[in-house]
Amino acid sequence: MEETVLEHGAEQAAEHGAAAAHGAEAASGGMPQLDFATFPNQIFWLVVALVVLYFILSRVALPRIGSVLAERTGTITNDIAAAETYKQQAAEAEAAYHKALDDARAAAAKVVEESRAEIQKELDVAIAKADAEIAARTAESEARIAEIRESAAEAVSAVAKDTTQEILTAFGVQADAASVGSAVDKRLNGGAA
């Protein structure tokens, strides 16, 4: 039983010691971080933590960040250079397109001009052929008209001679056919009787 009493006494002493420590904390003003007695120890561990943090950042994190930034800068530079190249290629393609379009227009104009010249030649040949045909038909028509005039003049002359002969016979004048023919011819040709 002595042991239990001792144990119980030790427990009470421990509880009393804990209560006293808690009372000391409450008496010191609250947070142990603000206790001036522990400042040198806290400053030491702050400096150690900052040095360790500095070495970790300078040896591990910052080189990785630097390499990522360098890689991004390189990618951006390469993309800008590629964009310039594509822009230049686009400008060259546009210039080639405009040149091809101008060449096509010139070729089309040339084809149109050649077609126009060929059509004009064919038209000139057709006009010349039509003019020759018209001239030939005109000459033929004029020849036929001349023949018709000549035959009409001969018919008029013959009718005039026959009519004159009939009139003279009706009046009782005797005239020979040769003298009547020469008088009628003379009158028809514009001469006086």
C-alpha positions in Angstrom: 0.0 0.0 0.0 2.9 2.2 0.5 3.6 1.9 -3.1 0.1 3.1 -4.1 0.4 6.0 -1.8 3.8 6.9 -3.3 2.4 6.6 -6.8 -0.5 8.7 -5.9 1.7 11.3 -4.3 3.9 11.3 -7.4 0.9 11.9 -9.6 -0.3 14.7 -7.5 3.1 16.3 -7.6 3.2 16.0 -11.4 -0.2 17.5 -11.6 0.8 20.3 -9.3 4.0 20.9 -11.3 2.0 21.1 -14.6 -0.4 23.5 -13.0 2.4 25.6 -11.8 4.0 25.7 -15.3 0.7 26.6 -16.8 0.3 29.3 -14.3 3.8 30.6 -15.2 2.9 30.7 -18.8 -0.2 32.7 -18.0 1.8 35.0 -15.8 4.5 35.6 -18.5 2.0 37.2 -21.0 0.9 34.5 -23.3 2.8 33.3 -26.4 6.2 31.7 -25.9 7.4 33.2 -29.3 7.2 36.6 -27.8 9.2 35.7 -24.7 12.4 37.8 -24.7 14.3 35.1 -23.0 14.0 32.8 -26.2 14.7 35.5 -28.8 18.4 34.6 -29.3 17.4 30.9 -29.9 14.6 32.0 -32.2 16.8 34.3 -34.2 19.4 31.6 -34.6 16.9 29.2 -36.0 15.4 31.9 -38.2 18.8 32.6 -39.7 19.4 28.8 -40.2 16.0 28.4 -41.8 16.6 31.4 -44.1 20.0 30.1 -45.1 18.7 26.7 -45.8 15.7 28.2 -47.7 18.2 30.4 -49.7 20.4 27.5 -50.6 17.3 25.4 -51.6 15.9 28.2 -53.8 19.3 29.2 -55.3 20.4 25.6 -56.1 17.1 23.9 -57.0 14.1 26.1 -57.6 15.6 29.2 -59.2 17.6 27.3 -61.8 14.5 25.4 -62.8 12.5 28.6 -63.0 15.3 30.2 -65.0 15.4 27.2 -67.4 11.7 27.4 -67.9 11.9 31.1 -68.5 14.8 30.6 -71.0 12.8 27.8 -72.7 9.8 30.1 -73.0 11.9 32.9 -74.3 13.4 30.6 -76.9 10.0 29.3 -77.9 8.6 32.8 -78.2 11.7 33.9 -80.2 11.4 30.8 -82.5 7.6 31.4 -82.9 8.2 35.0 -83.8 10.9 34.0 -86.3 8.6 31.3 -87.8 5.8 33.9 -88.0 8.1 36.3 -89.8 9.1 33.5 -92.2 5.4 32.6 -92.8 4.6 36.2 -93.3 7.4 36.6 -95.8 6.3 33.4 -97.6 2.7 34.7 -97.6 3.8 38.0 -99.1 5.9 36.1 -101.8 2.9 33.8 -102.5 0.6 36.9 -102.8 3.1 38.5 -105.1 3.4 35.3 -107.2 -0.4 35.1 -107.3 -0.7 38.7 -108.5 2.0 38.1 -111.1 0.2 35.0 -112.3 -3.1 36.9 -112.4 -1.5 39.7 -114.4 0.2 37.2 -116.7 -3.2 35.5 -117.2 -4.9 38.8 -117.9 -2.1 39.7 -120.4 -2.4 36.2 -122.0 -6.2 36.6 -122.2 -5.9 40.0 -123.7 -3.4 38.6 -126.2 -5.7 35.8 -127.1 -8.6 38.2 -127.5 -6.5 40.5 -129.7 -5.3 37.5 -131.8 -8.9 36.3 -132.1 -10.0 39.8 -133.0 -7.3 40.0 -135.7 -8.1 36.5 -137.0 -11.8 37.4 -137.1 -11.0 40.7 -138.8 -8.9 38.8 -141.4 -11.7 36.3 -142.0 -14.2 39.2 -142.2 -11.9 41.1 -144.7 -11.6 37.9 -146.8 -15.4 37.5 -146.6 -16.0 41.1 -147.5 -13.5 41.0 -150.3 -15.2 37.8 -151.6 -18.7 39.4 -151.2 -17.4 42.5 -153.0 -16.0 40.4 -155.8 -19.2 38.5 -156.0 -21.3 41.7 -155.9 -19.0 43.2 -158.6 -19.3 40.1 -160.7 -23.1 40.1 -160.4 -23.2 43.9 -160.9 -21.1 43.5 -164.1 -23.3 40.6 -165.2 -26.5 42.6 -164.4 -25.1 45.6 -166.2 -24.3 43.4 -169.2 -27.8 42.0 -169.1 -29.3 45.5 -168.7 -27.1 46.6 -171.7 -28.4 43.6 -173.7 -32.0 44.4 -172.7 -31.5 48.1 -173.6 -30.0 47.1 -176.9 -32.7 44.6 -177.6 -35.3 47.1 -176.4 -33.7 49.8 -178.7 -33.8 47.3 -181.6 -37.4 46.4 -180.7 -38.3 50.1 -180.5 -36.5 50.8 -183.7 -38.3 47.9 -185.5 -41.7 48.9 -184.0 -41.0 52.5 -185.0 -40.0 51.5 -188.5 -43.1 49.2 -188.9 -45.4 51.9 -187.4 -44.0 54.6 -189.6 -44.3 52.4 -192.6 -47.9 51.7 -191.7 -48.7 55.3 -191.1 -47.1 56.4 -194.4 -49.1 53.7 -196.2 -52.2 54.8 -194.4 -51.7 58.3 -195.7 -51.0 57.0 -199.1 -47.4 57.9 -199.3 -45.1 55.4 -200.9 -41.7 55.1 -199.1 -39.2 52.4 -199.4 -38.1 50.5 -196.3 -34.5 51.7 -196.5 -35.4 55.4 -196.4 -38.0 54.8 -193.6 -35.4 52.9 -191.6 -32.7 55.6 -191.9 -35.2 58.3 -191.0 -36.3 56.4 -187.9 -32.7 55.6 -186.8 -31.7 59.2 -187.3 -34.6 60.3 -185.1 -34.0 57.7 -182.4 -30.3 58.6 -182.2 -31.2 62.3 -181.5 -30.8 63.7 -184.9 -33.3 66.1 -186.6 -35.6 64.8 -189.4 
